[in-house]
Amino acid sequence: MKTREYLDTAAKIVSGQRQMDYGDKYQNHENISKLWSAYLDYNISAHDVAICMLLVKVARLKHRPTTDCYIDMAGYAAIAGEIQDQKKG
């Protein structure tokens, strides 16, 4: 795949079916952050969740690189950026 194909595929996934399955990206990551924070007794932000999910994909690459991991990393990076932008606005 070319760079643009990875990015286009990630954008379709993040804004398409996953958005319908899991709801608003920010709200979903905010919900996850609250659960992780309660479990860890440490405040985790929605932005932290997106970055940590990206790191899960990085860890999986050590075992076996897959196209899916690269696409998902691009998606989580974009979500992290969008969350950061929402916090500024």
N, C-alpha and C positions, 0 to 999 in steps of 0.2 A: 504494500500500500504506500501511497505517497502521503506526505504530511497533510495536505489538504483533505485527503480521504479520511484520515484519522480524526481530524478536527470536525469535519462535516458529520461523520458518523457519531461522534461524541455529542455534538449539538442536537442531532435528531433524537438520540436516546434521552438526553437530559430534558429536552423540551417536549418530547412526544409521550410514548407509552408510560415511561417511568413517572412523568409528571401526573399522568392520569392515575397510575397505580398508587403512588405515595403522596400525592398532593403537592402543595407549594414547597419548593426546595428549601427556602429559608425556614419555614415552619417545621418541616421534617427534621432538619438539622438542629433546630432549636429544641425540639422534643427529645432528640437523641442526647443533646448536651445536658439537658436536665436529668435524664436518667443516668448518664455516665457520672455527672457531678454528684448525684445522690449516692451512687454506689461507691465512688472513690473518695467521698468526703473532700472533694477538691473542685473548685469551679472550672468547668470546661465550657468554652463558648461554641456557638454554632460553627464559627470559622475553624476552631480547633478540630471539630468533628470532621469537617471536610478534608482538612490536612491529614488527620490520622487515617481516614479512609483511603486517601491517596497513598499513604505509607504502607497500608495493608497490601495494596497492589504492588508496591515496590518490593516488599518482602516476598510476595508470591513469585516475582520475576526471578528471584534467586533459585527457586526450585525449577521452574520451567517457564520461559518467556512465552507469552501468548498474545495474540492480537488484542484479545479482550482486555487484558491488563493495561496495555498502552492506551486503548480507547477510554477505559474507565479512569485512568490517571488524568487524561486530558479533561474528562468530564468533571472530576472532582476539583481539579485546578480552576476550572471555569466557575464552578459553584462557589469555591472559596473566594474568588475574586468578586463574584456577584454579592455574596454575603458582606464582604468588606465594604463594597460600594454602598450597600443599603445602610450599613452602620454610619457611614459618613453623611448620608442624605438625611 
